[in-house]
Amino acid sequence: MSGMVWSVIPPLLLLALVLVTGAAGVDRALRARDGERLFWVGFTAFLGVLMTAAWAVAASPDYTPVAGWAVAAGSTAAAAWVVWRNRRRAVEQERNRTAVQVHGTTLRHRDVLSRWSAYELDPWLAAEYPRLQDVRSPETRDFIRALKTADQLRAGVRTPEDAAAYSQAVDRLAGCLEAAERAAGGGRAA
């Protein structure tokens, strides 16, 4: 009986190796989005599991339930690991897309702030467009409100929905600055 125990160990070790390498291959194929490679790696791993399970059963027929449980548990664990990795990769890709979107929106936000700062810091522009500094003007008041909203949203971006809200706020901010510039006119310098 003890000789039969030792005869089932090599196929079970090979089974573990096939499951690990198969799961890693499937993960690489999913990462590369290569459907043909995914099929062949999965098919090869399936055949490897089938052959090592058959070897384990043929080597020690008394340990057929052990081989069956090893195949079921190992396959379930490998599949769970692949699913976990794929979900983690999807979350990371979403996080990267959000970061890129936020970076682009931040650049647009800075551009609007630089345009606004020119009216604040350049005495000639301040004299040319005095209504841009007058908060009694409805357009300037709208711009200041949009500026506060965009600044508040920039600090709280965590999700794609937050990034979209921030982007919309910066779009509104740019529109409010353009409306304030149009309303301010120009040519009023002394």
Buried (B, 14 or more C-beta within 10 A) or exposed (E): EEEEEEBBEEBBEBBBEBBBBBBBBBBBBBEEEEEEBBEEBBEBBEEBBEBBBEBBBEBBEEBBEBBEEBBEEBBEBBEEBBEEBBEEEEEEEEEEEBEEBBEEBBEBBEEBBEEBEBBEEEEEBBEBBBBBEEEEBEBBBBBBEBBEBBBEBBEEBEEBEBBBBBBBBBBBBBBBBBBBBEBBEEEEEE
